[in-house]
Every structure is written in C-alpha cells, then in structure tokens.
Amino acid sequence: MDRQAFYRQLDEILELDSGTITGTTMLKGQEGWNSMAVISLIAMVDDHYALALPPKSIAECATAEDLAKLMEQHQAEAAAR
C-alpha cells in the first residue's frame, strides 16, 4: 500500500488540503475526524482496497500511521487466506 496515497485519501475524507495528513497526524482532535469520517473511511477502504476494517480497530488508532498499519495488517491477513 502506498501510504502517501492513503494519507491523501484521508485528506479528502476530512476535507483538508492535500498533504495535510502525515503519518504523525493525531486523529483525535483533528478537524473533521468524527463518526461520519470513520464511516467514509470504512467505505473508502472497502471500495479501494477490498478490505473490511472493524470500527473498534479504527477507534483504537491514535495517528494516521496507526491507520495505515492497520490496513497493512488486514491486507497481509487477506493475502494469507
């Protein structure tokens, strides 16, 4: 997975300027990071990556990098099946 592309997708979901989100961006307190953003993220990940991320796992992510790692973990698990 291209993390920079993923961060740009997060920018779009949160309606931020491209390049705003980086790996170290804290999600909590980030403008636009709310339940609707989580739903949009789940839909985007399903559509673009054919992965189903559990909302509870998303909620446990503190940074954008944590989200990227979660996606990579689910991609690896899907590939192993």
C-alpha beads as a LAMMPS data file, in Angstrom:
LAMMPS data file: protein, C-alpha beads

81 atoms
80 bonds

1 atom types
1 bond types

-500.0 500.0 xlo xhi
-500.0 500.0 ylo yhi
-500.0 500.0 zlo zhi

Masses

1 110.0

Atoms # bond

1 1 1 0.000 0.000 0.000
2 1 1 1.231 3.484 -0.857
3 1 1 0.971 5.329 2.464
4 1 1 1.201 8.774 0.870
5 1 1 -1.766 7.957 -1.371
6 1 1 -3.652 6.685 1.677
7 1 1 -2.910 9.908 3.575
8 1 1 -4.182 11.924 0.594
9 1 1 -7.391 9.871 0.713
10 1 1 -7.705 10.785 4.398
11 1 1 -7.253 14.430 3.414
12 1 1 -10.199 14.067 1.043
13 1 1 -12.386 12.361 3.645
14 1 1 -11.628 15.106 6.167
15 1 1 -11.966 17.826 3.515
16 1 1 -8.421 19.060 4.143
17 1 1 -5.847 20.420 1.733
18 1 1 -3.813 17.694 0.045
19 1 1 -0.706 16.951 2.083
20 1 1 -2.197 17.972 5.415
21 1 1 -2.320 14.444 6.845
22 1 1 1.022 12.790 7.587
23 1 1 1.875 9.644 9.477
24 1 1 2.277 11.562 12.715
25 1 1 -1.057 13.378 12.464
26 1 1 -3.107 12.710 15.583
27 1 1 -6.637 11.693 14.636
28 1 1 -8.425 12.708 17.817
29 1 1 -8.861 16.432 17.794
30 1 1 -8.260 16.593 14.036
31 1 1 -10.884 18.783 12.422
32 1 1 -13.443 16.554 10.721
33 1 1 -12.410 13.304 12.459
34 1 1 -15.783 12.085 13.711
35 1 1 -18.192 9.190 13.255
36 1 1 -19.063 10.297 9.712
37 1 1 -15.367 10.340 8.791
38 1 1 -14.991 6.805 10.166
39 1 1 -17.935 5.638 8.052
40 1 1 -16.398 7.330 4.999
41 1 1 -13.058 5.681 5.773
42 1 1 -14.679 2.242 6.053
43 1 1 -16.439 2.769 2.704
44 1 1 -13.263 4.044 1.001
45 1 1 -11.171 1.137 2.287
46 1 1 -13.811 -1.334 1.141
47 1 1 -14.088 0.303 -2.274
48 1 1 -10.390 0.921 -2.997
49 1 1 -8.723 -1.920 -1.124
50 1 1 -11.470 -4.558 -0.759
51 1 1 -10.871 -4.688 2.988
52 1 1 -13.278 -4.537 5.916
53 1 1 -11.831 -2.620 8.845
54 1 1 -13.659 -3.072 12.153
55 1 1 -14.813 0.252 13.624
56 1 1 -13.406 -0.738 17.024
57 1 1 -9.945 -1.212 15.495
58 1 1 -10.195 2.169 13.774
59 1 1 -11.162 3.803 17.072
60 1 1 -8.018 2.388 18.687
61 1 1 -5.773 4.166 16.152
62 1 1 -4.182 7.332 17.511
63 1 1 -2.387 8.506 14.353
64 1 1 -2.771 8.275 10.596
65 1 1 0.228 5.919 10.619
66 1 1 -1.659 3.631 13.018
67 1 1 -4.499 3.502 10.463
68 1 1 -2.031 2.704 7.680
69 1 1 -0.504 -0.098 9.768
70 1 1 -3.991 -1.459 10.490
71 1 1 -4.728 -1.549 6.762
72 1 1 -1.405 -3.246 6.005
73 1 1 -2.124 -5.854 8.672
74 1 1 -5.539 -6.581 7.138
75 1 1 -4.022 -6.714 3.642
76 1 1 -1.450 -9.260 4.830
77 1 1 -4.147 -11.353 6.509
78 1 1 -6.296 -11.248 3.354
79 1 1 -3.322 -12.290 1.202
80 1 1 -2.577 -15.215 3.524
81 1 1 -6.058 -16.663 3.015

Bonds

1 1 1 2
2 1 2 3
3 1 3 4
4 1 4 5
5 1 5 6
6 1 6 7
7 1 7 8
8 1 8 9
9 1 9 10
10 1 10 11
11 1 11 12
12 1 12 13
13 1 13 14
14 1 14 15
15 1 15 16
16 1 16 17
17 1 17 18
18 1 18 19
19 1 19 20
20 1 20 21
21 1 21 22
22 1 22 23
23 1 23 24
24 1 24 25
25 1 25 26
26 1 26 27
27 1 27 28
28 1 28 29
29 1 29 30
30 1 30 31
31 1 31 32
32 1 32 33
33 1 33 34
34 1 34 35
35 1 35 36
36 1 36 37
37 1 37 38
38 1 38 39
39 1 39 40
40 1 40 41
41 1 41 42
42 1 42 43
43 1 43 44
44 1 44 45
45 1 45 46
46 1 46 47
47 1 47 48
48 1 48 49
49 1 49 50
50 1 50 51
51 1 51 52
52 1 52 53
53 1 53 54
54 1 54 55
55 1 55 56
56 1 56 57
57 1 57 58
58 1 58 59
59 1 59 60
60 1 60 61
61 1 61 62
62 1 62 63
63 1 63 64
64 1 64 65
65 1 65 66
66 1 66 67
67 1 67 68
68 1 68 69
69 1 69 70
70 1 70 71
71 1 71 72
72 1 72 73
73 1 73 74
74 1 74 75
75 1 75 76
76 1 76 77
77 1 77 78
78 1 78 79
79 1 79 80
80 1 80 81
